[in-house]
C-alpha cells in the first residue's frame, strides 16, 4: 500500500521509477538520486510465526538493494516497533539506544535493517513510521472497521496514525532540504483513542471477546520542528472523509 501511494504522490514533484518484485531485475545496476525502500513484511503477527522468512523479506532484501542499485541518498521506511517501549512519547525518542534483545522478531529485523543502512550509506534517511492510512489499506484495525470485521485489539488501545500522502510529503520535504544521516519518527501528533473510535464511523464498530491492548505513541517533536504535523485524529478524519467521497 505505502509503496504504491508513494509512487502516486511523489510523481507529482519527482521523476519516479516504481520497482516491484515483478520488474526488480530490469533495474539492477541503474542509478537514482534517491532510492526509497518501502519494501519488507508489514505483518507483525506473521513475523512472530515465521522469523526466518521475515528476516529474508525485511532485512536481507535491504542489504541486497544496497548493492543492486546505485544512488546518492537512501531513504528507508522503518517502523515504530524498533522501540522496546513504544507506549508513550516520553520513551520513544530517536536518539535512545534500544536493547535489541527485548525487541519482537518484527522490530528486531527492522532495527537490524536500520543499522545496515547506517553502516553502508554515506547519505541516508531513516523514517520510523506509525500506522499508515492509504487508499489501498489491506490490514489493521481501521481496515477491519471498513470491512465490518470485529477488531482484534481492545477498546483500551491507542494508536498513532499518519496518511500515506503525508509520508510522501515528509520525504519530499526532507530530501529537498538536503537533510541527511538522520532518523525521524513519522506519525501524527498524539494518538487515536479506540474508546472513541465509533465517533469516526457511521457503521457499528465491534470488538472480539478476547483481544490485546496495543499502545503506540512515538515522540514526533524532532520532525514537527521542521515539518508541522497534524494530529493522528486529523489524519484519521481526513482518511474517513476520503472514503465517504
N, C-alpha and C positions, 0 to 999 in steps of 0.2 A: 504493500500500500504506500508506504513512505517513499520508496524509490520512484514509483510511477508519478506520484504527486510532485516530487522534487523536479522531475523532468518537465512536467507541465508548467510549474510556476517559474523555475529558473530559466526556462526557454524564453520567457518574456524579456529577459535582460541579457542573457548569455547565449552563445552558440553551444548547444548541449548535445552530447552523444550519449545515448542510452545503451548501457552494456548489461546484458542479461545472460542467463545460463545458455540461452539459445544461440547468441551471437558472440559470446565471450572470445572464442578462438580467433575470430575475424579481426579483433582489435589488439591482440597481443603484440607488444613492442611499439604500439602507437604512442604518440606524445600528446600530453594535455597540460594546460596551465594549471588546472585544478582537477584533482581526482576526488570525487565524493564517494565514500563507501557506505552505502545504506544496506549492505548485504548482511547475511547471517540469520541464524534462527532467532525468532522473536517470541517463542513459546517457553516460558519458564518451567511449566509443569512437564512438558515433553523433555526438556533438557535433563531434569532430575532422573527420569527413567531411561534416558539414552545419552549418558555422559560422553561416550566416545564419539558418537555421531554428532553431538552438539559441538564438541571440540573441533571436529573436522569442518563443520559448516561455519562456525562462528570465529574460529581462531586460525586454523590452517589456511582458510580462504583469504584472511587478511594478509598473512605472510606471503602467500602466493601472489596477491595483487601488487605487492610492493616491488616484485621482480618482473611481473608480466607486463607492466605498463611504465611509461616514463612520464614524469610530472614535476611541476615546480612546487606545488603545495598539495598536501594530502589532508582531506577532511574525513575524520572517522566518526560515524554516528554510534555512540556507545549508549549506556543505559544507567538509570538511577540505581540499578541492582549492584553496581560496583561499590556501593556504600554498605558497610556492615550494619550500621544503624541509619536507616532511612525513614525513621519515624517522625523526625522533626527537622526544621530548617536549621536548628542550632547545631546539629550533629553532621549534617550532610553538606560539607563545605569542600570546595575543590582542592584546597591545599592540605587537607588532612590525609595522613598516610593510613592506608587500610590494612588490617590484618587479614591477608588472603586466606588464612586457614579457617576463618569464620564465614567466608562467603559461600553462597549457594553455588552449585555447579554452573548455573547460568551466569551468575555475577562474576565468578572466577574467570570464566572464559572471556567475558567482555573486558575484565580488568587485565588479563594477560595480553589481549589484543592491543589495549592502550599502551602497555609497556613496549610491545613490539614496534608500534608506530613511533613512539618517542625515541626508541633506540635507533631506528633506521632512517627516519626522515629529518632532513635539515629544516624543513618548513612544514608545520602541521597545525591542525586544529582538532581538538577532541571535544565533541559535544555530547554530554551526558543527558540523554533525553528522558523526559517524563512520558506518561501515556500520550500518544499522538492520535488526534482525531482527523480523519480524512474521508473522502467520499467513497473510497473502496474499503472501508473498515470491514474486517472479516473475523475479528475476535475481541474478547474483552467484555466487561460489564455493559458498556454503552451499546455494543453490538447486540448483546443478549436482550437488552431492553427493546431495541428496534425490531428484533426478531420475535419478541414476545416470549422469550425463554426466561425461566426463573434464574436469578443471579446466583453465582457460586460464591459471592462474597457477602458478608453480613452488613446490616444497616449501620453498624459502628465503623465501617470502612471510610477512609478519607483519602482521596487520590488527587494528585496534581496532574493537570492536563494542559495541552497546547495543541494548536491546529497544525496540520502539515504545511499550510501556506505560511504560517509564521516561522516555522523551522526553515523554510526556504528563504524567507526574508532575513533571518538571522545569518544564514550562510552568505547571502549576497552582501549584507552589511559588513560582516567581519572581513570577508575577502577583499571587498572594495577598499576598506580602510587599511589593508595590508597588515592586519593583526595576525601574528603567527606564534607558534610554540606556546599555546595557551590551552587550558582546559576550561570549559564553561558548562555549568548546569543550565539546561534549557527546558523551561517549563513555565507555566503561568504562576503568577503571584498567589500564594496561598493554595487552598485545596477545595475540592468539591466534597461536601459532606453528604454521604449517602442516606442519612436520615431525612434529608430534604430533596432527594433525587426525584421524587414524584412531581415536584413543582415544575420541572422542566419538560415533562412529557404528558401528553393527553391520554395515552394508553396506560392501563394499570401496570405498575411495576411490582413484581413478586420476587420473593427470596426463597431459596431452598431451605429445608428444615435444618440441615447440618452444613454449615459453611464457615469459612475462615474470615477473620478480620484482617484487611490489608490497609496499611497506612504508609503512604509515600509522600514526603514533602522535602524536596531539596531546597537549599538556600540559593536563590537566584539573584542575589544582590549584585554580584560581580558583573553579570550580563546586563542587569537592569540599569546600572550606572551608564552603560554605553548605549544600550538599545532598550528604550522603555517598553516593558512588557505589560500585557493586560493580566487580569486575574484569571485563574483557572475557571471560575464560574462564567466569566465573559466569553472565554474560548468555547466552553460547552454551549452557552446560549447561542453563539454565532453558528455553531455546528447544527444545533437543533433548528434554527431558522432556515438554514440552507436545506435541510431535509424537508421542511414544510413546503418550501418553494418548489 
